[in-house]
Amino acid sequence: DVSDVDIPQTLVMGTTKGDWLMTPERQRAMQKDWAAAMDQAFAGYGRAAQGTGVLRIAAKVTRIAPGRPNAATIGGEMLSAGSRDVVEVFVEFRLYQQDSGALLAVIRDSRTMTSVAMSRTASIGYEIMFGSWAALLHTRVAGK
């Protein structure tokens, strides 16, 4: 779900104001990237809408904001001060037992990527990040 993402109005170097808008096109692209990542991570599993033992995973991007650089975003060279050249994306995953609706777990995480990934032409940053989260969920759910 990317319908209610908290995005500060702070511009980041290398981006424009338009890059920070959660447009319907960006929502659709992010939802498509997330669905593709989950399809790949859980490719060997059956899908069911109802039944006993069915797990429902709800995913929500909660915040996209300027962040601090880390080793992955600056090539291993750590800086002592924050930088507006990176963006931090926060997500929340909720795992439910489908038949009872019982909430089983809440997982919150954040990842940092370069600010150029906020550009409308650079969705590869989201694809990689969503793939990483989908793989993490697979590991947590399947234990593999």
DSSP file (Angstrom, degrees, kcal/mol; ACC not computed):
  #  RESIDUE AA STRUCTURE BP1 BP2  ACC     N-H-->O    O-->H-N    N-H-->O    O-->H-N    TCO  KAPPA ALPHA  PHI   PSI    X-CA   Y-CA   Z-CA
    1    1 A D              0   0    0      0, 0.0    60,-2.1     0, 0.0     3,-0.1   0.000 360.0 360.0 360.0 124.8    0.0    0.0    0.0
    2    2 A V    >   +     0   0    0     58,-0.2     3,-0.6     1,-0.1    58,-0.1   0.028 360.0 107.3-126.5  24.3    1.5    3.3   -1.0
    3    3 A S  T 3  S+     0   0    0      1,-0.2    -1,-0.1    24,-0.1    19,-0.0   0.705  86.3  31.3 -80.0 -20.0   -1.7    5.4   -0.8
    4    4 A D  T 3  S+     0   0    0     57,-0.3     2,-0.4    -3,-0.1    -1,-0.2  -0.385  77.3 160.3-137.3  57.3   -0.8    7.4    2.4
    5    5 A V    <   -     0   0    0     -3,-0.6     2,-0.8    17,-0.1    58,-0.2  -0.660  40.0-128.5 -85.7 132.8    3.0    7.8    2.4
    6    6 A D  B     +a   63   0A   0     56,-2.2    58,-2.2    -2,-0.4    -2,-0.0  -0.725  35.1 173.3 -79.3 112.7    4.6   10.5    4.6
    7    7 A I        -     0   0    0     -2,-0.8    58,-0.2    56,-0.2    15,-0.1  -0.958  24.6-137.6-124.8 111.3    6.9   12.4    2.3
    8    8 A P        -     0   0    0      0, 0.0    55,-0.0     0, 0.0    56,-0.0  -0.237  18.6-122.1 -62.7 156.8    8.5   15.6    3.7
    9    9 A Q  S    S+     0   0    0      2,-0.1     2,-0.4    56,-0.0    11,-0.0   0.230  72.9 123.2 -85.6  14.7    8.6   18.7    1.5
   10   10 A T        -     0   0    0     10,-0.1     2,-0.2     1,-0.0     0, 0.0  -0.636  58.1-136.5 -77.9 128.0   12.4   18.8    1.8
   11   11 A L        -     0   0    0     -2,-0.4     2,-0.4     4,-0.0     6,-0.1  -0.587  12.7-146.0 -83.0 149.9   14.2   18.7   -1.6
   12   12 A V    >   -     0   0    0     -2,-0.2     3,-2.1     4,-0.1    73,-0.1  -0.921  31.3 -93.1-116.2 141.2   17.2   16.5   -1.9
   13   13 A M  T 3  S+     0   0    0     -2,-0.4   102,-0.1     1,-0.3     3,-0.1  -0.244 114.1  26.6 -52.8 134.3   20.2   17.3   -4.1
   14   14 A G  T 3  S+     0   0    0      1,-0.3     2,-0.3   102,-0.0    -1,-0.3   0.430 109.2  88.2  90.7  -0.4   19.7   15.8   -7.5
   15   15 A T    <   -     0   0    0     -3,-2.1    -1,-0.3   104,-0.0     2,-0.3  -0.861  63.1-140.6-125.8 162.7   15.9   15.7   -7.3
   16   16 A T    >>  -     0   0    0     -2,-0.3     3,-0.8    -3,-0.1     4,-0.6  -0.727  35.2-102.0-113.5 168.9   13.1   18.1   -8.2
   17   17 A K  G >4 S+     0   0    0     -2,-0.3     3,-1.2     1,-0.3     4,-0.2   0.882 122.3  57.6 -57.4 -38.4    9.9   18.8   -6.4
   18   18 A G  G >4 S+     0   0    0      1,-0.3     3,-1.3     2,-0.2    -1,-0.3   0.805  95.8  63.6 -62.8 -30.1    8.0   16.7   -8.8
   19   19 A D  G <4 S+     0   0    0     -3,-0.8    -1,-0.3     1,-0.2    -2,-0.2   0.750 101.0  53.1 -65.0 -22.4   10.3   13.7   -8.0
   20   20 A W  G << S+     0   0    0     -3,-1.2     2,-0.3    -4,-0.6    -1,-0.2   0.415  84.5 104.9 -95.9   1.1    8.9   13.8   -4.4
   21   21 A L    <   -     0   0    0     -3,-1.3     2,-1.5    -4,-0.2     5,-0.1  -0.661  68.9-136.7 -84.5 137.0    5.2   13.7   -5.4
   22   22 A M        -     0   0    0     -2,-0.3    -1,-0.1   -17,-0.1    -2,-0.1  -0.684  37.5-179.0 -90.6  83.8    3.3   10.4   -4.9
   23   23 A T     >  -     0   0    0     -2,-1.5     4,-2.7     1,-0.1     5,-0.2  -0.350  42.8-108.8 -79.7 161.6    1.5   10.5   -8.2
   24   24 A P  H  > S+     0   0    0      0, 0.0     4,-2.5     0, 0.0     5,-0.2   0.873 122.1  54.2 -57.2 -35.7   -1.0    7.8   -9.3
   25   25 A E  H  > S+     0   0    0      2,-0.2     4,-2.4     1,-0.2     5,-0.2   0.918 109.2  46.5 -64.5 -43.4    1.6    6.7  -11.8
   26   26 A R  H  > S+     0   0    0      2,-0.2     4,-2.8     1,-0.2     5,-0.2   0.903 111.1  52.8 -66.3 -40.3    4.3    6.3   -9.1
   27   27 A Q  H  X S+     0   0    0     -4,-2.7     4,-2.5     2,-0.2    -2,-0.2   0.943 111.4  45.9 -58.5 -47.9    1.8    4.4   -6.9
   28   28 A R  H  X S+     0   0    0     -4,-2.5     4,-2.5     1,-0.2    -2,-0.2   0.913 113.2  49.8 -62.7 -42.4    1.0    2.0   -9.8
   29   29 A A  H  X S+     0   0    0     -4,-2.4     4,-2.6     2,-0.2    -1,-0.2   0.914 112.5  46.7 -63.6 -42.8    4.7    1.5  -10.6
   30   30 A M  H  X S+     0   0    0     -4,-2.8     4,-2.5     2,-0.2    -1,-0.2   0.905 112.9  49.4 -66.9 -40.3    5.6    0.8   -7.0
   31   31 A Q  H  X S+     0   0    0     -4,-2.5     4,-2.5    -5,-0.2    -2,-0.2   0.896 112.1  48.9 -64.5 -39.3    2.7   -1.6   -6.6
   32   32 A K  H  X S+     0   0    0     -4,-2.5     4,-2.4     2,-0.2    -2,-0.2   0.926 111.8  48.5 -64.9 -45.2    3.8   -3.4   -9.8
   33   33 A D  H  X S+     0   0    0     -4,-2.6     4,-2.1     2,-0.2    -2,-0.2   0.896 112.8  48.7 -61.8 -40.6    7.4   -3.6   -8.6
   34   34 A W  H  X S+     0   0    0     -4,-2.5     4,-2.6     2,-0.2     5,-0.2   0.927 110.8  49.7 -66.1 -44.6    6.3   -5.0   -5.2
   35   35 A A  H  X S+     0   0    0     -4,-2.5     4,-2.6     1,-0.2    -2,-0.2   0.907 111.7  49.1 -60.9 -41.9    4.0   -7.6   -6.8
   36   36 A A  H  X S+     0   0    0     -4,-2.4     4,-2.1     2,-0.2    -1,-0.2   0.901 111.2  49.8 -64.5 -40.8    6.8   -8.7   -9.1
   37   37 A A  H  X S+     0   0    0     -4,-2.1     4,-2.5     2,-0.2    -2,-0.2   0.916 113.2  45.7 -64.5 -43.1    9.2   -9.0   -6.2
   38   38 A M  H  X S+     0   0    0     -4,-2.6     4,-2.5     2,-0.2    -2,-0.2   0.894 110.5  53.9 -67.7 -39.6    6.8  -11.0   -4.1
   39   39 A D  H  < S+     0   0    0     -4,-2.6    -1,-0.2    -5,-0.2    -2,-0.2   0.907 112.8  44.2 -59.6 -41.5    6.0  -13.3   -7.1
   40   40 A Q  H >< S+     0   0    0     -4,-2.1     3,-1.1     1,-0.2    -2,-0.2   0.927 114.6  47.6 -69.6 -44.9    9.7  -14.0   -7.5
   41   41 A A  H 3< S+     0   0    0     -4,-2.5     3,-0.2     1,-0.3    -2,-0.2   0.860 123.4  32.6 -65.8 -35.9   10.3  -14.5   -3.8
   42   42 A F  T >< S+     0   0    0     -4,-2.5     3,-1.8    -5,-0.2    -1,-0.3  -0.036  78.7 128.1-111.1  29.9    7.3  -16.9   -3.3
   43   43 A A  T <  S+     0   0    0     -3,-1.1    -1,-0.2     1,-0.3    -2,-0.1   0.807  71.3  53.1 -58.5 -33.5    7.3  -18.5   -6.8
   44   44 A G  T 3  S+     0   0    0     -3,-0.2     2,-0.4    -4,-0.2    -1,-0.3   0.300  94.7  89.5 -87.5  11.1    7.3  -22.0   -5.4
   45   45 A Y  S <  S-     0   0    0     -3,-1.8     2,-0.1     1,-0.0    -3,-0.1  -0.850  75.6-118.8-114.1 144.1    4.3  -21.5   -3.2
   46   46 A G        -     0   0    0     -2,-0.4     2,-0.4     1,-0.0    -2,-0.1  -0.375  25.3-133.0 -71.8 156.3    0.6  -22.0   -3.9
   47   47 A R        +     0   0    0     -2,-0.1     2,-0.4     7,-0.0    -1,-0.0  -0.943  27.8 171.7-114.2 133.9   -1.7  -19.0   -3.7
   48   48 A A        -     0   0    0     -2,-0.4     3,-0.1     7,-0.2     7,-0.0  -0.999  26.8-160.3-141.1 141.6   -5.0  -19.3   -1.8
   49   49 A A  S    S+     0   0    0     -2,-0.4     2,-0.3     1,-0.1    -1,-0.1   0.756  81.0  17.6 -89.2 -27.8   -7.6  -16.6   -0.9
   50   50 A Q  S    S+     0   0    0      2,-0.1     2,-0.1     3,-0.0    -1,-0.1  -0.869  80.5  79.9-137.1 167.2   -9.3  -18.6    1.8
   51   51 A G  S >  S-     0   0    0     -2,-0.3     3,-1.1     3,-0.1    48,-0.5  -0.412  73.5 -51.7 122.7 167.4   -8.7  -21.7    4.0
   52   52 A T  T 3  S+     0   0    0      1,-0.2     3,-0.1    -2,-0.1    -2,-0.1  -0.540 118.7  19.6 -75.5 138.9   -6.9  -22.9    7.1
   53   53 A G  T 3  S+     0   0    0      1,-0.3     2,-0.5    -2,-0.2    -1,-0.2   0.597  85.9 142.7  79.8  11.2   -3.2  -22.2    7.3
   54   54 A V    <   -     0   0    0     -3,-1.1    44,-2.9    -7,-0.0     2,-0.4  -0.738  37.3-152.8 -88.6 130.1   -3.4  -19.4    4.8
   55   55 A L  E     - B   0  97A   0     -2,-0.5     2,-0.5    42,-0.2    42,-0.2  -0.860   3.1-157.6-102.6 133.3   -1.1  -16.4    5.6
   56   56 A R  E     - B   0  96A   0     40,-2.7    40,-3.0    -2,-0.4     2,-0.5  -0.949   4.6-159.7-110.9 130.8   -1.9  -12.9    4.4
   57   57 A I  E     - B   0  95A   0     -2,-0.5     2,-0.5    38,-0.2    38,-0.2  -0.949   3.9-167.9-112.5 120.7    0.9  -10.4    4.1
   58   58 A A  E     - B   0  94A   0     36,-2.9    36,-2.8    -2,-0.5     2,-0.4  -0.936   7.9-167.7-107.5 127.2    0.0   -6.7    4.0
   59   59 A A  E     + B   0  93A   0     -2,-0.5     2,-0.4    34,-0.2    34,-0.2  -0.930   7.2 178.7-118.6 139.0    2.8   -4.3    3.0
   60   60 A K  E     - B   0  92A   0     32,-2.1    32,-2.4    -2,-0.4     2,-0.6  -0.984  26.5-141.2-142.5 127.5    2.8   -0.6    3.4
   61   61 A V  E     + B   0  91A   0    -60,-2.1   -57,-0.3    -2,-0.4    30,-0.3  -0.797  26.3 178.8 -80.4 121.2    5.4    2.1    2.6
   62   62 A T  E     +     0   0A   0     28,-2.1   -56,-2.2    -2,-0.6     2,-0.3   0.750  55.5   7.3-100.3 -27.3    5.0    4.5    5.5
   63   63 A R  E     -aB   6  90A   0     27,-1.3    27,-3.2   -58,-0.2     2,-0.4  -0.983  44.4-168.6-158.9 142.0    7.6    7.2    4.8
   64   64 A I  E     + B   0  89A   0    -58,-2.2    25,-0.2    -2,-0.3     3,-0.0  -0.982  34.7 148.8-130.3 119.9   10.1    8.4    2.2
   65   65 A A  E     - B   0  88A   0     23,-2.5    23,-3.9    -2,-0.4    -2,-0.0  -0.961  53.2 -76.6-149.2 159.8   12.5   11.0    3.5
   66   66 A P  E     - B   0  87A   0      0, 0.0    21,-0.3     0, 0.0     2,-0.2  -0.333  59.7-173.8 -54.9 142.4   16.0   12.4    3.2
   67   67 A G        -     0   0    0     19,-2.2    16,-0.7    16,-0.2    19,-0.4  -0.597  26.3 -88.8-130.3-170.7   18.4   10.1    5.0
   68   68 A R        -     0   0    0     -2,-0.2    14,-0.1    14,-0.2    19,-0.1  -0.855  46.5-108.9-104.1 140.7   22.0    9.5    6.1
   69   69 A P        -     0   0    0      0, 0.0     2,-0.3     0, 0.0    10,-0.1  -0.307  36.1-170.8 -65.9 151.5   24.5    7.8    3.8
   70   70 A N    >>  -     0   0    0      8,-0.1     4,-1.6    42,-0.0     3,-0.7  -0.798  42.9 -86.5-131.8 178.9   25.6    4.3    4.6
   71   71 A A  T 34>S+     0   0    0     -2,-0.3     5,-2.4     1,-0.3     4,-0.4   0.834 125.2  53.3 -57.8 -34.5   28.3    2.0    3.2
   72   72 A A  T 345S+     0   0    0      1,-0.2    -1,-0.3     3,-0.2     3,-0.2   0.827 112.5  42.6 -71.5 -31.5   26.0    0.7    0.5
   73   73 A T  T <45S+     0   0    0     -3,-0.7    -1,-0.2     1,-0.2    -2,-0.2   0.652 121.4  37.3 -92.7 -15.3   25.1    4.2   -0.8
   74   74 A I  T ><5S-     0   0    0     -4,-1.6     3,-1.0    40,-0.0    -1,-0.2   0.126 114.9-100.0-124.1  22.0   28.5    5.8   -0.7
   75   75 A G  T 3 5S-     0   0    0     -4,-0.4    -3,-0.2     1,-0.2    -4,-0.1   0.794  75.9 -56.5  71.8  29.4   30.7    2.9   -1.8
   76   76 A G  T 3 <S+     0   0    0     -5,-2.4     2,-0.8    -6,-0.3    -1,-0.2   0.351 106.2 118.3  88.4  -7.2   32.0    1.9    1.6
   77   77 A E    <   -     0   0    0     -3,-1.0     2,-0.2    -6,-0.2    -1,-0.2  -0.835  55.0-148.7 -98.1 108.4   33.4    5.3    2.6
   78   78 A M        -     0   0    0     -2,-0.8     2,-0.3    -3,-0.1    -8,-0.1  -0.534   5.8-154.0 -82.0 139.7   31.6    6.5    5.7
   79   79 A L        -     0   0    0     -2,-0.2     4,-0.1     2,-0.1    -5,-0.0  -0.796  14.8-137.7-106.4 153.1   31.0   10.2    6.3
   80   80 A S  S    S+     0   0    0     -2,-0.3     2,-0.2     2,-0.1    -1,-0.1   0.746  83.6  56.7 -83.5 -22.6   30.6   11.7    9.7
   81   81 A A  S    S-     0   0    0      1,-0.1    -2,-0.1   -13,-0.0     2,-0.0  -0.678  90.9 -98.4-107.8 162.4   27.7   14.1    8.8
   82   82 A G        -     0   0    0     -2,-0.2     2,-0.4   -14,-0.1   -14,-0.2  -0.268  35.7-151.9 -70.9 163.9   24.4   13.5    7.2
   83   83 A S    >   -     0   0    0    -16,-0.7     3,-0.6    -4,-0.1   -16,-0.2  -0.990  22.1-146.2-139.4 146.4   23.8   14.0    3.5
   84   84 A R  T 3  S+     0   0    0     -2,-0.4   -71,-0.2     1,-0.2   -16,-0.1   0.232  86.1  88.8 -93.6  14.5   20.8   14.9    1.4
   85   85 A D  T 3  S+     0   0    0    -73,-0.1    30,-3.0   -18,-0.1    31,-0.3   0.446  83.5  61.3 -88.0  -0.7   22.1   12.7   -1.4
   86   86 A V  E <   - C   0 114A   0     -3,-0.6   -19,-2.2   -19,-0.4     2,-0.4  -0.895  67.5-148.0-127.6 157.8   20.3    9.7    0.0
   87   87 A V  E     -BC  66 113A   0     26,-3.3    26,-2.6    -2,-0.3     2,-0.5  -0.966   8.5-147.2-124.7 137.3   16.7    8.8    0.6
   88   88 A E  E     -BC  65 112A   0    -23,-3.9   -23,-2.5    -2,-0.4     2,-0.5  -0.920  10.2-161.0-107.9 130.9   15.4    6.5    3.4
   89   89 A V  E     -BC  64 111A   0     22,-3.0    22,-2.1    -2,-0.5     2,-0.4  -0.949   5.1-159.8-114.2 125.0   12.3    4.4    2.7
   90   90 A F  E     +BC  63 110A   0    -27,-3.2   -28,-2.1    -2,-0.5   -27,-1.3  -0.856  12.8 179.4-106.9 137.6   10.3    3.0    5.7
   91   91 A V  E     -BC  61 109A   0     18,-2.8    18,-1.8    -2,-0.4     2,-0.4  -0.911  17.3-154.1-133.7 161.8    8.0    0.1    5.4
   92   92 A E  E     -BC  60 108A   0    -32,-2.4   -32,-2.1    -2,-0.3     2,-0.4  -0.994   7.6-165.3-136.8 130.6    5.7   -2.0    7.6
   93   93 A F  E     -BC  59 107A   0     14,-3.2    14,-3.0    -2,-0.4     2,-0.5  -0.956   3.8-165.3-114.5 133.3    4.7   -5.6    6.9
   94   94 A R  E     -BC  58 106A   0    -36,-2.8   -36,-2.9    -2,-0.4     2,-0.5  -0.980   5.8-155.0-120.2 129.4    1.8   -7.2    8.8
   95   95 A L  E     -BC  57 105A   0     10,-2.6     9,-3.3    -2,-0.5    10,-1.4  -0.906  17.2-176.1-106.1 126.0    1.3  -10.9    8.8
   96   96 A Y  E     -BC  56 103A   0    -40,-3.0   -40,-2.7    -2,-0.5     2,-0.7  -0.898  33.4-121.3-121.7 147.6   -2.3  -12.2    9.4
   97   97 A Q  E  >  -B   55   0A   0      5,-2.7     4,-2.7    -2,-0.3     5,-0.4  -0.822  32.1-147.1 -80.7 116.7   -3.9  -15.6    9.7
   98   98 A Q  T  4 S+     0   0    0    -44,-2.9    -1,-0.2    -2,-0.7   -43,-0.1   0.886  87.6  48.2 -60.6 -45.1   -6.3  -15.4    6.9
   99   99 A D  T  4 S+     0   0    0    -48,-0.5    -1,-0.2   -45,-0.4   -47,-0.1   0.863 126.0  26.1 -70.2 -34.3   -9.2  -17.4    8.3
  100  100 A S  T  4 S-     0   0    0     -3,-0.2    -1,-0.2     2,-0.1    -2,-0.2   0.652  95.5-130.2-100.2 -17.5   -9.4  -15.7   11.7
  101  101 A G     <  +     0   0    0     -4,-2.7    -3,-0.2     1,-0.3     2,-0.1   0.545  50.3 159.9  78.3   6.5   -7.9  -12.3   10.8
  102  102 A A        -     0   0    0     -5,-0.4    -5,-2.7     1,-0.1     2,-0.6  -0.414  43.7-124.9 -67.3 132.6   -5.5  -12.6   13.7
  103  103 A L  E     +C   96   0A   0     -7,-0.2    -7,-0.2     1,-0.2     3,-0.1  -0.693  31.6 177.2 -77.0 120.0   -2.5  -10.4   13.5
  104  104 A L  E     -     0   0A   0     -9,-3.3     2,-0.3    -2,-0.6    -8,-0.2   0.802  58.2  -9.2 -95.6 -35.6    0.6  -12.7   13.9
  105  105 A A  E     -C   95   0A   0    -10,-1.4   -10,-2.6     2,-0.0     2,-0.4  -0.992  46.6-148.5-162.3 153.2    3.4  -10.3   13.4
  106  106 A V  E     -C   94   0A   0     -2,-0.3     2,-0.5   -12,-0.2   -12,-0.2  -0.999  17.3-170.6-126.3 126.6    4.4   -6.7   12.5
  107  107 A I  E     -C   93   0A   0    -14,-3.0   -14,-3.2    -2,-0.4     2,-0.4  -0.977   2.0-172.6-119.5 125.4    7.8   -6.2   10.8
  108  108 A R  E     +C   92   0A   0     -2,-0.5     2,-0.3   -16,-0.2   -16,-0.2  -0.940  14.1 157.8-117.4 141.6    9.1   -2.6   10.3
  109  109 A D  E     -C   91   0A   0    -18,-1.8   -18,-2.8    -2,-0.4     2,-0.3  -0.971  22.8-153.8-153.3 163.1   12.2   -1.8    8.4
  110  110 A S  E     -C   90   0A   0     -2,-0.3     2,-0.3   -20,-0.2   -20,-0.2  -0.991   7.3-166.3-141.5 150.4   13.9    1.0    6.5
  111  111 A R  E     -C   89   0A   0    -22,-2.1   -22,-3.0    -2,-0.3     2,-0.4  -0.952  13.4-137.1-133.6 153.7   16.4    1.0    3.7
  112  112 A T  E     +C   88   0A   0     -2,-0.3     2,-0.3   -24,-0.2   -24,-0.2  -0.915  25.2 168.6-113.6 137.1   18.6    3.8    2.3
  113  113 A M  E     -C   87   0A   0    -26,-2.6   -26,-3.3    -2,-0.4   -46,-0.1  -0.933  43.1 -81.8-139.7 165.2   19.1    4.4   -1.4
  114  114 A T  E >   -C   86   0A   0     -2,-0.3     3,-1.9   -28,-0.2   -28,-0.3  -0.348  39.3-119.5 -68.1 150.0   20.7    7.2   -3.5
  115  115 A S  G >  S+     0   0    0    -30,-3.0     3,-2.2     1,-0.3     4,-0.3   0.750 107.8  73.6 -64.5 -23.9   18.4   10.2   -4.1
  116  116 A V  G >  S+     0   0    0    -31,-0.3     3,-1.5     1,-0.3    -1,-0.3   0.767  83.2  71.3 -61.7 -21.7   18.6    9.7   -7.9
  117  117 A A  G <  S+     0   0    0     -3,-1.9    -1,-0.3     1,-0.3     9,-0.2   0.664  84.9  67.5 -68.1 -14.8   16.3    6.7   -7.3
  118  118 A M  G <  S+     0   0    0     -3,-2.2    -1,-0.3    -4,-0.2    -2,-0.2   0.660  78.2 106.3 -76.3 -15.4   13.5    9.2   -6.6
  119  119 A S  S X  S-     0   0    0     -3,-1.5     3,-1.7    -4,-0.3  -104,-0.0  -0.338  81.6-124.9 -63.1 144.7   13.7   10.2  -10.2
  120  120 A R  T 3  S+     0   0    0      1,-0.3     3,-0.3     2,-0.1    -1,-0.1   0.727 111.1  53.0 -63.7 -19.9   10.7    9.0  -12.3
  121  121 A T  T 3  S+     0   0    0      1,-0.2    -1,-0.3    -5,-0.1     3,-0.2   0.419  97.8  67.3 -95.1   2.3   13.2    7.4  -14.7
  122  122 A A    X   +     0   0    0     -3,-1.7     3,-1.2    -6,-0.2     4,-0.4  -0.349  48.3 140.3-120.8  52.4   15.1    5.5  -12.0
  123  123 A S  T >>  +     0   0    0     -3,-0.3     4,-2.2     1,-0.2     3,-0.6   0.600  53.4  88.0 -72.6  -8.2   12.7    2.8  -10.7
  124  124 A I  H 3> S+     0   0    0      1,-0.2     4,-2.5     2,-0.2    -1,-0.2   0.835  81.4  61.0 -59.0 -31.6   15.5    0.2  -10.6
  125  125 A G  H <> S+     0   0    0     -3,-1.2     4,-2.1     1,-0.2    -1,-0.2   0.909 107.2  43.8 -60.8 -41.9   16.3    1.4   -7.0
  126  126 A Y  H <> S+     0   0    0     -3,-0.6     4,-3.3    -4,-0.4     5,-0.3   0.897 110.7  55.0 -69.2 -40.2   12.8    0.5   -5.9
  127  127 A E  H  X S+     0   0    0     -4,-2.2     4,-2.2     1,-0.2    -2,-0.2   0.926 111.8  43.8 -58.8 -45.0   12.9   -2.8   -7.8
  128  128 A I  H  X S+     0   0    0     -4,-2.5     4,-2.0     2,-0.2    -1,-0.2   0.927 116.0  47.2 -65.9 -45.2   16.1   -3.8   -6.0
  129  129 A M  H  X S+     0   0    0     -4,-2.1     4,-2.2    -5,-0.2    -2,-0.2   0.925 113.4  47.1 -64.4 -45.7   14.8   -2.6   -2.6
  130  130 A F  H  X S+     0   0    0     -4,-3.3     4,-2.8     1,-0.2    -1,-0.2   0.887 110.5  53.8 -64.6 -37.9   11.5   -4.3   -3.0
  131  131 A G  H  X S+     0   0    0     -4,-2.2     4,-2.1    -5,-0.3    -1,-0.2   0.891 108.3  50.3 -61.0 -39.4   13.3   -7.5   -4.1
  132  132 A S  H  X S+     0   0    0     -4,-2.0     4,-2.1     2,-0.2    -2,-0.2   0.916 112.3  46.0 -64.9 -44.2   15.4   -7.4   -0.9
  133  133 A W  H  X S+     0   0    0     -4,-2.2     4,-2.6     2,-0.2    -2,-0.2   0.897 111.4  51.8 -66.6 -40.2   12.3   -6.9    1.3
  134  134 A A  H  X S+     0   0    0     -4,-2.8     4,-2.4     1,-0.2    -1,-0.2   0.907 110.4  49.0 -63.1 -40.8   10.4   -9.8   -0.5
  135  135 A A  H  X S+     0   0    0     -4,-2.1     4,-2.3     2,-0.2    -1,-0.2   0.896 110.3  51.7 -64.5 -39.6   13.4  -12.1    0.1
  136  136 A L  H  X S+     0   0    0     -4,-2.1     4,-2.4     2,-0.2    -2,-0.2   0.926 110.3  48.3 -61.6 -45.4   13.5  -11.1    3.7
  137  137 A L  H  X S+     0   0    0     -4,-2.6     4,-2.9     2,-0.2     5,-0.3   0.908 109.5  53.0 -62.1 -41.8    9.8  -11.9    4.1
  138  138 A H  H  X>S+     0   0    0     -4,-2.4     4,-3.1     1,-0.2     5,-0.5   0.930 110.3  47.8 -58.8 -45.1   10.3  -15.2    2.4
  139  139 A T  H  X5S+     0   0    0     -4,-2.3     4,-1.7     5,-0.2    -2,-0.2   0.917 114.5  45.9 -61.9 -44.0   13.1  -16.0    4.8
  140  140 A R  H  <5S+     0   0    0     -4,-2.4    -2,-0.2     2,-0.2    -1,-0.2   0.886 121.2  37.3 -66.9 -39.2   11.0  -15.0    7.8
  141  141 A V  H  <5S+     0   0    0     -4,-2.9    -2,-0.2    -5,-0.2    -3,-0.2   0.920 129.1  29.3 -80.6 -45.8    7.9  -16.9    6.7
  142  142 A A  H  <5S-     0   0    0     -4,-3.1    -3,-0.2    -5,-0.3    -2,-0.2   0.672  92.7-132.8 -91.9 -18.8    9.4  -20.0    5.2
  143  143 A G     <<       0   0    0     -4,-1.7    -4,-0.2    -5,-0.5    -3,-0.1   0.700 360.0 360.0  72.8  18.0   12.6  -20.2    7.3
  144  144 A K              0   0    0     -6,-0.5    -5,-0.2    -5,-0.1    -4,-0.1   0.364 360.0 360.0-115.4 360.0   14.7  -20.8    4.2
